[in-house]
Structures are given as C-alpha cells and as structure tokens.
Amino acid sequence: MAEVNWKEIALLMGVVVACYWNSLYCGFVFDDVSAILDNKDLRPSTPLKNLFQNDFWGTPMAEERSHKSYRPLTVLTFRLNYVFSELTAMSYHLLNLLLHGVVCVIFLRVCRLFLDKNSSLVAALLFAVHPVHTEAVTGVVGRAELLSSIFLLAAFLSYTKSKGSDNSIVWTPIALTVVLVAVATLCKEQGITVIGICCVYEVFVAQGFTLPMLVDTLLQVLRGKDGLPYSVLQTVLKLIVLIISTLLLVIVRVQVIQSQLPVFTRFDNPAAVSQTPVRQLTFNYLLPVNAWLLLNPSELCCDWTMGTIPLVESILDIRNLATVSFYCLLGLMVYQSLRYSENSSKTVIMVRLNCLM
C-alpha cells in the first residue's frame, strides 16, 4: 500500500478549502441553534460530567423528552470552540472544514488498500467535493458525522493490520479497532457500523473466501468429512471478538438511554410514527433515494423533516418499484462479487459495502 505524501494531503486540503471556504461566513442555522446557542453544556460554568449525562442537545438522558442522541465527544469539541471563541460562528465552521479535510486524507489511505495510487487519489478527490457532504460540513451539528467518520475509517485501517505476515492473528490492532469504534460511536451512533465492514473485509478480502468456497467448507463440516481449516478457525475467532465487542457497546448504549427509545413527533420523522406497512415501505424507499443522491446529488435538502419525502402509503405506490429494483440490483452485484476471488471483486465488495453503510 502506497503511503499518502504531503503533496496529496496539500491537494486534498486545498480542494476542501476551495469548496467550503464560503461556509466560514455562515452563522448558526436550523439544529445549530439548539445544539450550540441554547445548549448550556457548552458553557464553562456547566460541570464537565454533564456532557456524559445529557444528550446532544443538552437534555438529561433520563428525561422522556430526550432525543437519546448520545454524542458527548462531539459536544466536547463544541465546548472547546466556546472556550476559544464563545459563540463566534466562524471558528465552529473552520473546525468543521478542517475535520472534513482530515476525513478525506484518511479516506485516501483506505482507498490505497484496494486501488492504485492514481485511482485512489481520484476517488478521494471525488469524495472531497461530493455535494452530498455539504450538510455535514457547512452545518455545525454535522460535526458529529465528521468526527464519527474519522474514527470509523481509522478503526477500519487498524483492523486491516490484524493479519500478520505469517497469517497469524495480531491482537493489538484488533484491540485498537474496538477502542476506535467506541470513540466513533460516542461521536455519533453510526460509528458502530464499521464492525460490519470489518467482518466482510475479514471474510472476503483478508482471507480471500468466495461464496462457493464458504458453501463447500460448510458442507464438508456438516458431512463430517473434515474439520474446519485453520484459516477458518482464525476467521471465526476474530469475528467472535468483533461481535462480542459490538454487543457490549450496544448494551452500554442501552443502559445510557435508560432502555428507552426516543419519542419522535410527526413533524420530526413522519415515517417513524406511521403504522405498518407505511413505516416499512417508506424506510425501505429511503435506501434507493439515498443511493440515487450519491449518483445524482441535484436535490439535496438541509432539513429532512416533515414531508420532505412523502410517505409511501400503499403497496401500489409506483415508488415501490425503485425499492424492489434497488434490492435486486444490490443482491445481484453482491452475488457476482462474492463468486470470485480476484482483486477487482474485493474492491467492488468494499466499495458497495461502504456506500451501503
């Protein structure tokens, strides 16, 4: 894997600044008002422990009206901004811009695992300028996504070093991965999804298994012809560690939110409060909607509440064809990728999985 040099870092940072410099002159809008201006946890007079007892908006987690979004490390960075510049919006936006640059550099490192030097740089540049990131960079509350992405990608990079040159298990990178996943989750909940990426990487990239190989191995074990190969045992052991770590993080998360789910209103999330099958149809339709935004980000929105995306209220709704087509296409591509062990197939697997996450 080629290392990232300072010229590439400078190029990525320059592109990020060119795209988002105008965000420095934005103020606090939409959710920034609740998370920054009205959040007492940013004030130095508030005990630091409150950050770990309250949700993202400064509401105690134990209260029913809490949003249950537990992101204390993100709030901590807001508090640091406040210490240096109080409520001067430019400093908050500047830090977001720099964090996006860091994400792009780490993303380039990830791309180097699967692509050549030039292709990976092009991918990182596309990632840096993709309009779908606008909300996360220009909205101060989007820092949760930026911080979570940094530690998520770092966790994945760490995990890729868990296989020794002699195919042995290297436990230090795995332990570091678990720590980084926990940190990513404390920035935003989606950080835990990197565990799924690591599992797929371990099976189909690091160990080089294909779908036919896995089926053949399973059949041999079931027929009692042979025991599990050593490489399979290693894979199973690493997956068990990842899964147990994930379960522990989930348990801690459930304890933090007092075993209560957030209460959404129809204004905040119409689909969440809808009845079956409207809720399921709408949530599944969101997958092809977001996939299309990756390809054609021409209709972005700064606030996806209310009726931004109308509910799918009937099985006869024509939009269900998009959902079915999306799942069929995704299943076909995944099946084709898992059949072969070539490097191109491995690249396709990881790209698709990362897009889905």
C-alpha positions in Angstrom: 0.0 0.0 0.0 1.4 3.4 -1.1 1.7 5.9 1.6 0.0 9.3 1.4 2.6 12.1 0.8 2.4 15.7 1.8 1.6 16.8 -1.8 -1.5 14.7 -1.8 -2.5 16.0 1.6 -2.0 19.6 0.4 -4.1 18.9 -2.7 -7.0 17.4 -0.7 -6.9 20.2 1.8 -6.8 22.8 -0.9 -9.7 21.3 -2.7 -11.7 21.2 0.6 -10.9 24.8 1.3 -11.9 25.9 -2.2 -15.2 24.1 -1.9 -16.2 25.2 1.6 -14.4 28.5 2.3 -17.7 30.3 2.0 -19.2 28.3 4.8 -16.9 30.3 7.2 -19.2 33.2 6.8 -22.4 31.3 7.7 -24.0 31.7 11.1 -25.9 29.2 13.2 -28.9 27.8 11.4 -31.6 25.1 12.0 -30.3 22.5 14.5 -27.2 24.6 15.3 -29.5 26.9 17.3 -30.5 24.1 19.7 -27.1 22.3 19.8 -24.9 25.4 20.1 -26.8 28.6 21.1 -29.3 27.0 23.5 -27.1 24.2 24.8 -25.8 25.0 28.4 -23.3 22.1 28.2 -21.0 24.4 26.1 -20.6 26.9 28.9 -17.6 26.6 31.2 -19.8 27.1 34.2 -21.5 23.7 33.4 -19.8 20.7 35.1 -17.9 18.6 32.5 -19.7 15.5 33.7 -23.0 16.9 32.4 -21.7 16.2 28.8 -21.8 12.5 29.6 -25.2 12.6 31.3 -27.1 14.7 28.7 -27.9 14.1 25.1 -26.6 16.0 22.1 -29.0 18.9 22.8 -28.2 19.3 26.5 -31.3 17.4 27.8 -30.7 14.8 30.5 -30.8 11.3 29.1 -33.2 10.2 31.8 -35.9 12.6 30.7 -38.6 11.3 28.4 -38.3 14.3 26.1 -34.6 13.5 25.5 -33.7 12.8 21.9 -31.5 9.9 23.2 -28.7 11.0 20.8 -25.7 10.4 23.0 -22.7 12.2 21.4 -20.6 13.6 24.3 -17.3 13.7 22.4 -18.9 15.9 19.7 -20.4 18.2 22.3 -16.9 18.4 23.9 -15.5 19.8 20.7 -18.3 22.4 20.7 -17.3 23.3 24.2 -13.7 23.7 23.2 -14.8 26.1 20.4 -16.7 28.0 23.0 -13.7 28.3 25.3 -11.6 29.9 22.5 -14.2 32.0 20.7 -17.5 31.7 22.6 -20.3 32.0 20.0 -18.3 33.2 17.1 -19.7 31.0 14.3 -16.6 31.2 12.1 -14.5 29.2 14.5 -17.0 26.4 14.5 -17.3 26.3 10.7 -13.5 26.5 10.4 -13.0 23.4 12.6 -15.7 21.5 10.5 -13.8 22.4 7.3 -10.5 21.1 8.8 -12.2 17.9 10.0 -13.6 17.3 6.5 -10.0 17.6 5.2 -8.8 15.0 7.7 -11.6 12.6 6.7 -10.6 13.0 3.1 -7.0 12.2 3.9 -7.9 9.1 5.9 -10.3 8.1 3.1 -7.4 8.2 0.7 -5.5 5.8 2.9 -8.4 3.4 2.8 -8.7 3.7 -0.9 -5.0 2.8 -1.2 -5.8 -0.7 0.2 -7.9 -1.5 -2.9 -6.9 0.9 -5.7 -3.7 2.0 -7.4 -2.1 5.4 -6.5 -3.8 7.5 -9.2 -7.2 5.8 -8.9 -7.3 6.2 -5.1 -6.4 9.9 -5.4 -9.2 10.5 -7.9 -11.6 8.7 -5.5 -10.5 10.8 -2.6 -10.9 14.0 -4.6 -14.4 13.0 -5.7 -15.2 12.2 -2.0 -13.9 15.6 -1.0 -16.1 17.6 -3.5 -19.2 15.4 -3.5 -22.2 17.7 -2.8 -23.8 15.1 -0.5 -21.3 16.1 2.2 -22.5 19.7 2.2 -24.8 19.3 5.1 -22.2 17.6 7.3 -19.5 20.2 6.6 -21.5 23.5 6.5 -23.9 22.7 9.3 -22.1 22.9 12.7 -24.1 19.9 14.0 -22.7 18.0 11.1 -19.5 17.7 13.1 -20.9 14.5 14.6 -20.7 12.9 11.1 -17.2 14.2 10.5 -15.8 13.0 13.9 -17.5 9.7 13.6 -16.2 9.2 10.1 -12.6 10.0 11.2 -12.6 7.3 13.9 -14.7 4.9 11.8 -12.1 5.0 9.0 -9.3 4.8 11.5 -10.8 1.7 13.1 -11.1 0.0 9.7 -7.5 0.9 8.9 -6.4 -0.5 12.2 -8.3 -3.7 11.6 -6.6 -4.3 8.2 -3.3 -4.7 10.2 -4.7 -7.6 12.3 -3.3 -10.2 10.0 0.4 -11.0 10.4 2.9 -11.8 7.6 2.7 -15.4 8.6 -1.2 -15.3 8.6 -1.3 -15.2 12.4 -3.7 -13.0 14.4 -2.2 -9.7 15.6 -4.3 -8.7 18.6 -3.1 -5.2 19.1 -4.8 -3.7 16.0 -8.0 -5.5 16.9 -7.9 -4.0 20.4 -7.3 -0.6 18.9 -10.1 -1.2 16.5 -12.6 -1.8 19.3 -11.4 1.4 21.1 -11.8 3.5 18.0 -15.2 2.0 17.3 -16.3 3.1 20.8 -14.9 6.6 20.3 -16.7 6.8 16.9 -19.9 5.8 18.5 -19.5 8.4 21.2 -19.3 11.0 18.3 -22.4 9.6 16.5 -24.2 6.4 16.8 -23.5 5.3 13.2 -19.8 4.7 14.1 -20.7 1.1 15.3 -21.5 0.1 11.7 -17.8 -0.2 10.9 -17.9 -3.5 12.7 -19.9 -4.9 9.8 -17.4 -3.5 7.3 -14.6 -5.2 9.3 -16.4 -8.6 9.3 -16.9 -8.5 5.5 -13.3 -7.4 4.9 -12.0 -10.3 7.1 -14.0 -13.0 5.3 -13.9 -11.9 1.7 -10.8 -9.8 1.5 -8.3 -10.7 4.2 -9.0 -14.4 4.0 -10.0 -14.4 0.3 -13.0 -16.6 0.7 -15.7 -16.7 -2.1 -19.3 -17.7 -1.7 -18.7 -21.1 -3.3 -15.7 -21.7 -1.0 -17.8 -20.9 2.1 -20.6 -23.2 0.9 -18.2 -26.0 0.1 -16.5 -25.7 3.5 -19.8 -25.7 5.4 -21.0 -28.8 3.5 -17.8 -30.7 4.3 -18.1 -29.8 8.0 -21.8 -30.9 8.1 -21.0 -34.2 6.4 -18.2 -34.8 9.0 -15.6 -35.3 6.3 -13.2 -32.8 7.7 -12.7 -30.3 10.5 -12.6 -26.6 10.0 -9.4 -25.4 8.3 -7.0 -23.3 10.5 -7.7 -20.2 8.4 -11.4 -20.6 9.0 -10.9 -21.0 12.7 -8.8 -17.8 12.8 -11.6 -16.0 11.0 -14.3 -17.3 13.3 -12.2 -16.3 16.4 -11.7 -12.7 15.1 -15.4 -12.4 14.1 -16.4 -13.6 17.6 -14.3 -10.9 19.2 -15.8 -8.3 16.9 -19.4 -9.4 17.6 -18.9 -9.6 21.4 -17.4 -6.1 21.3 -20.4 -4.9 19.4 -22.8 -6.5 21.8 -21.0 -4.8 24.7 -21.2 -1.4 23.1 -24.9 -1.9 22.4 -25.5 -3.0 26.0 -23.7 0.1 27.2 -25.7 2.3 24.8 -29.0 0.8 26.0 -28.0 1.5 29.6 -27.1 5.1 28.8 -30.5 5.8 27.2 -32.3 4.2 30.2 -33.6 1.4 28.0 -36.0 4.0 26.4 -36.4 4.7 22.7 -36.6 8.3 21.5 -40.1 9.7 21.1 -40.4 11.2 17.6 -43.2 13.5 16.5 -44.9 13.5 13.1 -43.0 16.8 12.5 -39.6 15.3 13.2 -40.0 11.9 11.5 -43.4 11.1 9.9 -42.3 7.6 8.9 -41.3 6.7 12.4 -44.7 7.3 13.8 -46.6 5.8 10.9 -48.4 2.4 11.1 -47.5 -0.8 9.3 -46.9 -1.1 6.3 -46.4 2.6 5.7 -43.4 2.8 8.0 -41.6 -0.2 6.5 -42.4 0.8 2.9 -41.1 4.4 3.5 -38.0 3.4 5.3 -37.1 0.9 2.6 -37.7 3.5 -0.1 -35.2 5.8 1.6 -32.4 3.4 0.5 -32.8 3.9 -3.2 -33.4 7.6 -2.6 -30.0 7.9 -0.9 -28.3 5.7 -3.4 -29.6 8.0 -6.2 -28.3 11.0 -4.3 -24.8 9.5 -4.5 -25.1 9.4 -8.3 -27.2 12.5 -8.9 -27.0 14.9 -5.9 -29.1 17.5 -7.6 -31.9 17.7 -5.0 -30.3 18.0 -1.6 -32.0 19.3 1.5 -30.8 21.0 4.7 -33.6 19.5 6.8 -35.2 16.2 6.0 -38.1 16.6 8.5 -41.8 16.9 7.9 -42.9 15.8 4.5 -39.6 16.3 2.6 -40.0 12.8 1.3 -43.7 11.9 1.1 -44.8 8.7 2.9 -45.2 5.5 0.8 -48.7 4.8 1.9 -49.6 1.9 -0.4 -48.1 -1.2 -1.9 -49.4 0.0 -5.2 -47.3 3.2 -4.9 -45.1 3.4 -8.0 -42.1 4.3 -5.8 -42.0 0.7 -4.5 -40.6 -0.3 -7.9 -37.5 1.8 -7.1 -37.2 -0.1 -3.8 -37.5 -3.5 -5.4 -35.1 -2.6 -8.2 -32.6 -1.4 -5.7 -32.6 -4.6 -3.7 -32.5 -6.7 -6.8 -29.5 -4.8 -8.2 -27.7 -4.8 -4.9 -28.3 -8.5 -4.4 -27.1 -9.3 -8.0 -23.9 -7.2 -7.6 -23.1 -8.7 -4.2 -23.6 -12.2 -5.5 -21.4 -11.6 -8.5 -18.7 -10.1 -6.4 -18.7 -12.9 -3.8 -18.4 -15.6 -6.5 -14.8 -14.6 -7.5 -11.6 -14.0 -5.6 -10.0 -11.5 -8.0 -8.8 -8.2 -6.6 -11.4 -6.4 -8.7 -14.1 -8.3 -6.9 -12.7 -7.5 -3.5 -12.6 -3.8 -4.4 -16.2 -3.9 -5.6 -17.3 -5.6 -2.4 -15.7 -2.9 -0.1 -17.0 0.0 -2.2 -20.5 -1.3 -2.2 -20.5 -2.1 1.5 -19.1 1.4 2.4 -21.7 3.0 0.2 -24.5 1.0 1.9 -23.2 1.9 5.4 
